[in-house]
Amino acid sequence: MNNANNALTEAVYYILLSLIEPKHGYGIMQQTASLSGGRLRLSAGTLYGALVSLQEKGWIEPLGEEGRKKEYRLTDNGRSVLIAEVERLEELVKNGKELLNH
């Protein structure tokens, strides 16, 4: 699943989340910025390095190229990793709220 229960980086989390629907690199950059409220702005180098790594892990896969734009999509394994991370984050928030009486 989530590689020995390691937490995902924020960038990887948002990249995977943005690929619930197939997107090309620029679309991923736009969506990650939007989802994070502008807090996370990926450079092209950071994004493409992450895309290579995520493909090697089997979490995403490229689709056919649309002109010069290659699209990517989440694999079933990537979806499982993302679900596990959402559940991990929910537990963190639940524990924090309980202890802070929030």
N, C-alpha and C positions, 0 to 999 in steps of 0.2 A: 504494500500500500504506500504509505508515506515514508519510504526509506528509513526504516527503524525508528519510526515516530519522531523524526526530526521536524522541527518547525520549518515551514516555508518562509523564505524571505518575503518581504512585502511586495517586491517587484515580481517575483515568481507567482505569488498568490494572485496578484491583479492580472498578470499575463494569462494565467490559466482561466481565471474568471472571465476575462474578455473573450476567450476562445470557446465559450459555450456555443456561440455561433461562429462559423468560419470567418476569418478576417485576414487581410494582408497586413504587412508590418506597420504601415502608417495608420491603419485603422486600429491596430492594437495600441499604438502610442496614444492616439486620441482617446480611446476608451479607458485606458488606465488613468490618464489624467482626469477624465470626467468622473470615474468611479471614486477616485481618491480626493475629489474636491480640489484638484489642482496641486495637491501636495506631492504627488509622484509624477515626475516628468522624465520619461526614459529617453536617453540619447539613442541614436541609431546604433552605435557600437554596442551599447549595453543590451539593447533589445536583441540584436542579431546574435550576440554571444549567448544570450539566454535561450534563444530559439534553437540554436545548435545543441546546447546542453539538454534542453527539454526533449528534443527529438531523440538524442542518445539514450535518455532514460525511458523512452517509449510513452511519454505523457502527452505529446502532440505529434501530429504528422502533417506533412505538406500535402496540399491538394494540387491539382493541375495549375499551371501558371496561367493567369489571365493577363495576356499581353506581357508586360514586364513585371507585373505584380504577382508574387507567389502568395497564395493563401494557405493558412494553417488551420487545423482544427484539433480539438481535444480528442484524445483516444479514450476508450473505456477505462484503461488504467489511469489516465490523467484525471478523468472524472472521479474515480475512486479516491485518488490522492486529494483532490479538491474537497470532496465531501468529508474526508477524514480531517482535513485542516479546518473546515468550518465547524465541525463538531468539537475539535480541540479548542478553537477560539471561543465557542459558546461556553465551554466548561470554565475557561479562564475568566470570562465576564461574570458567569454565575458565582464562582468562588469569590471574586472581588466584591460583587454586590452584597453577598451574604456577610462577608467579614466587615464591610464598611457600613452595614445596615442601610443600604441604599435602595 
